[in-house]
């Protein structure tokens, strides 16, 4: 179980979601024991004051974290985006921290990706 001052919540034993994080949060995530970060929030989704992917990516890498940018719409995640998210979950070292504006779309992506893995093959 990860403990941190960041506003995180677990969706699995080694996958956590959070609302919007900034570059400064990446060092805290690394100190808390995270090994990877996935950013699901498109740049400038709600204006120019939002932290950018480039800034968060640079800080994550400087903190020794794996970082991936998979921006998705808050209202709809396509089958291709869900598959891409599932691939990231499979490839990235854990524990993984995933964030978006509120944490809701990252949670939905996680649930959808898990349902892909449970689907019987044809």
N, C-alpha and C positions, 0 to 999 in steps of 0.2 A: 504494500500500500504506500503510495506516494503522499508525503505531507509537504505542503507549501503554503506560502502566503498568497499565491496566485488563486484566482477564482475558478478552480477546477472542480470537475466532478467525474467520477469513474463511469464508463459505460461497459467496461470489461476489467479484468484483473490488471491488464497492462496497457489499456487505452483510456485516455481521459479527454474530456472536451472542456472548452473554455470560451468565454466571450472574447471579443477583440483584444488581442495582445499587441504590445508595442515592442520596439527593439530592446528596450531596457528589460523587459520580461524574459528575454532569452537567456540571460545569465542566471536569473532565478530558476528558470526551468532546468537548466543544466545542473545547478546546485541541488535541486530537488531530486535529481536522478533520471530525468528524462534523457533519452538518447536520440529521439527524432521528433520533428515538428511538421505538421501538415497545415498549411494555410488555405482555407476554403473561401476566403472573402476576396472578391474582385477589388482591385485598386479603385479608389475614388467612388466606391459604391454610394456613399453618402456624403460626398464632398471632399474638398482638398485637405481637411484637417485629419483625415484618417491616416494611420501609419501605412506606408507603402510596402509592397512585397519586397522591393529592393532593400529597403532599410532593415526590415525584419530578417530577411535572408542573410544579409551581411552580419548582423548581430548574432544570429543563430550559428552560423559557421564559425565566427570568432569564439563562441562559447563551446565549440566542439560538438555541436548538434548536427545531425542530418536534417536537411530542410527540403520540403517539396511544396510547390505552389500548384494547387488544383482549385482554381476559382470556379465556383458554381453559383447559379442564381438561387436566391433564397426561397423562391416559390416553386421551383421545379428543378429536379436533378434527372438528367437523361440516363438511359440505360448505359450509354458509353461512359458517362461520368461516374456512375456507380461502379462499373467494371474497373475503371482507372483507379478509383479509390480502393477497391478490393485488392488490386495489384500492389498499391502502395502499402497497405496493411500487411501483405504477404512478404514484401521485400525489405521494409525498413526495420532497423533494430528497435527493440522495445525496451522500456516503455515508450509509448507514443503519445504526444500531446497534439490535439487537433483543435483548431479554432476557426471561428467565423464571427459574425456580428454579435450574436447572443449565445451561441453554442447549439442552437436548435438544428440548423441545417447540417452541421457536422454530426450531430446525433442521428439525424435521419439517414445520412449517408452511411454511417456505421451500421445501423439496423438493416438497411437495404443491402449492403455488402455482405452481411452475415447471411441474409436470406439467399443470396446467390450461391454461397458456399454450401448451403443445405439442400439446394435444388437437386433432384436426382438427374443424372446424365441420361441422355436419350440415345 
